[in-house]
Amino acid sequence: MFLSACRFCIDRIDDLVYTLLRARFLMSTRTVLYKNNHNILDDTRENSILKRLGSGPLDKVFVKELWTIIFSHSKHLQHVFLITRKQSAQ
């Protein structure tokens, strides 16, 4: 009973993490339009996020690896979004 209750909670947390990642990626595609239209290139943003999150109780190496994957996927989605938008405008 205890194990199944813990697993149920873990599954709900996984669902929340998934939903939050989807929301983050959606916001990422929205911000790329603004950044693109205003020639904004912020090379320090990722480092500031890593610094902020790396100061918490989770292992710093884990945080850096996880967020590096998230940043990479965000950039990929932004690239695809811009290409798709450009193609649909033609």
DATAPE-V941722 format. One record per pair of residues at least 6 apart in sequence whose C-alpha atoms are under 6 Angstrom apart, sorted by the first residue. I is the first residue (numbers start at 1). J is the second residue. D is the distance in Angstrom with one decimal. If there is no record, write none. Layout:
I	J	D
I	J	D
This chain:
25	74	5.8
29	78	5.1
54	60	4.9
